Amino acid sequence: MWKKKKHVEDTKAFLGKGAEFIGKLIFKGHVRIDGDFQGEVFGDGSVDVGEGALVKANMAVNSVYIGGEVQGSLEVKEKINIHSTGKFIGDVRTPVFIMEEGALFDGRSNMVEAKEQKKISSAGD
C-alpha cells in the first residue's frame, strides 16, 4: 500500500507552544513552529507548522507542512501539505498541493511544474 514519506531532515530551529516571535527567519534544513510567528521565512528546507500554531508570514521555502494556521503568501519549491487540522489563508505557488480531508484553504493557488519553479527560483537569485 501507499506509505507516507516523512521528512527526515535535522531540525535546525524550534518555536515551542506559548512562545511568540516577530521578525525574519532564514534557515537551511527543517524548522518546526508550534508557537506564534509573524514576519518572513526564507529557507532551503521545510517548515512544519504544528497544531495550535499561528503563523502570519510570507514564506519562500522548499516544503510546508501545515497542522496549525498559516496566513500569508507562500512560494514553495517542492510541495505544500495541509493536514486535517490545518488552515491556510493566502496565496501559494507550488508544483504539488496536498490537502487532507478536514483541512481549510481560502486563497489562490498557482501550480507550476517543478522544472519551471526551479527556473523562477534561479532567476530571482
N, C-alpha and C positions, 0 to 999 in steps of 0.2 A: 504494500500500500504506500501511499504518499507519506513522506517524512518531512517535517518542517526543518529547514536549515536554521541553525542557531548561529548568531554572530559570535565568534569566539575571539574577538579582539580583547586585549587587556584594557580594563577601564582606566582611563587617564584622569578623569575628574568625576566627582560625585557631589551633587547638591541634595542633601537629605530633607526629609519631611520637616516642615516648620522653619526651614531656612529660606531666606529671600536674597536675591542678588539682582542688581541693576548694573548693566554695563555690556561690554563686548567680550565674547568668548571665542578664542582661536585655539584650535587643537588638532592633533593627529591621533587616530585610534578610536576609542569608544568613550562616550560621555553618557552618564546616567543622571537624569534630573527627576527628583521626587518632590522638590520644594517649588517655590515660585521664582521664576526667572523673567526678567524684562530687559530687552536690548537687542543685540545682534549676535548671531552664531555663525562662524566660518570654520569649516573643518574638512580634513581629509580623513573621513571615517564616518562613524554612525552616532546618532543621538537617540537615546532611549528615554522617552518621557513616561514616567511611571504613573500608575493610577493615583488620582488625587492631586497630581502636579498641575500647575498653571504656568504656561509659557506664552508670553506675549513678545514675539521676536520675529525678525526676518532672518531666514537661515539659508546658507549655501553649504550643503554637506553631501556626502555620498549616499547615506541611507537615514531614514527616520522611522522610528517605531513609536506609535502614539497609543498610550494607555490612559493618559490623562487628557488635559485640554490644551490645545495649541491654537493661538491666534496670530496670524501674520502671513507673510509671503514666503514661500519655500521654493528653492532651486535645488532639486535633488538629482544627483548624477545616476544613481542606481535604482532605488526603489523607496516608496513610502508604504508603510503598513499601519493602518488604523485598526487597532484591536477593538473587541466588542465594547469595552469600557471607554474607548477613545472618542474625542470630539475635536474636529479640526474646522476652524473658521478662517477662511482665507483662500489664497490662490496658490496653486502648485504647478510646477513644471517638472516632469519626471518621465522616464521611459516605462516604469512599472508602478501601478497603483493598485494596492491590495486593501480591501475593506471587508472586515468581518461583519457578520450579522449583528445588529445592535449598535454598530458604530454610527457616528453622525459626521456628515461632511456638508458644509454650507460655504460654497465659493465656486471658483472656476478651476478646472484642471486642463492642462495642456500637455498631452502625451507626445513625446518625441522619441525617435529611435535612439538607442544608446550611442550609436556612431555619431549621430547628429549632435547629441548632447555633449560628447567629448570635443567636437569641433567648436561648439559655442564656448565651452569652458576654456579651451586653449586660446581662443581669440580674445577672451576677456583678461587673460593673464598678462 
